[in-house]
Structures are given as structure tokens and as C-alpha cells.
């Protein structure tokens, strides 16, 4: 899942860091596993994208492979 937080950052110069840093802090707090991407164009933060990764310990064995190959998607 990814979330783009772009509307607040349009036309906000990167040197005006108060609001930008607060939004980045909030974005970082939401991620246990994943990434936060910051997009900058002409010195302006245009987008923050948050990607959440779900970690699993799922072991694929013979019966699970059979379910995957027989189930219509």
C-alpha cells in the first residue's frame, strides 16, 4: 500500500521547513516496515509517498503451492 501526501506541499519552498518537517515526521511515524519518499522539484516538496510493507513468515510448502496453482485468480 502506498499513500501520496502531495496537496499540502505544492508551492511550498523547501527552505520553509516547519510544516514540511512536521509532515515528514508524521509520515515516518506511520512506517514500521517500508519507506518514505520525498519528491522535490525546483526547490519545492511536491510529494511525500509512504510505502508500507507487510512482513510475513509464510513458508511455501507443497500443499500451499497446490492451492496457488489450482485457485482461479
C-alpha positions in Angstrom: 0.0 0.0 0.0 1.3 3.5 -0.7 -0.1 6.8 0.2 0.7 10.1 -1.5 0.6 13.3 0.5 1.0 15.9 -2.2 -1.7 18.6 -1.8 -0.1 20.3 1.2 3.3 20.5 -0.5 2.6 22.2 -3.7 4.2 25.7 -3.9 5.9 25.2 -0.5 9.6 26.2 -0.8 11.9 23.5 0.8 13.5 26.3 2.9 10.2 26.8 4.8 10.8 23.7 6.8 8.5 24.0 9.8 5.4 22.5 8.2 7.4 20.3 5.9 9.4 18.7 8.7 6.3 18.1 10.7 4.6 16.3 7.8 7.8 14.2 7.3 7.9 13.3 11.0 4.3 12.2 10.8 5.0 10.1 7.7 8.0 8.4 9.4 6.0 7.6 12.5 3.5 5.6 10.4 6.1 3.3 8.9 7.2 0.1 10.8 8.5 -1.6 7.7 8.6 0.4 4.4 9.9 3.7 3.1 9.1 7.4 2.9 10.0 9.0 -0.5 10.3 12.8 -0.8 9.9 14.4 -4.2 11.3 17.8 -4.8 11.0 19.9 -7.9 12.7 23.3 -8.3 13.3 23.5 -4.5 9.7 22.6 -3.7 8.5 19.5 -2.0 5.8 18.3 -4.3 5.0 14.9 -2.9 5.6 12.5 0.1 4.9 8.9 -0.7 4.6 6.4 2.2 5.0 2.7 1.4 4.0 0.1 4.0 5.5 -3.4 3.7 3.8 -6.3 5.4 6.4 -8.8 6.7 5.4 -12.4 6.8 7.0 -15.7 7.8 4.9 -17.7 5.4 6.6 -20.9 4.3 5.5 -22.1 0.9 5.2 -25.9 1.1 3.7 -28.4 -1.3 0.1 -28.0 -0.2 0.2 -24.2 -0.4 1.8 -24.4 -3.9 -1.1 -26.7 -4.9 -3.7 -24.1 -3.6 -2.0 -21.3 -5.5 -1.9 -23.2 -8.8 -5.4 -24.6 -8.6 -7.2 -21.4 -7.4 -8.5 -19.1 -10.1 -7.4 -15.5 -9.6 
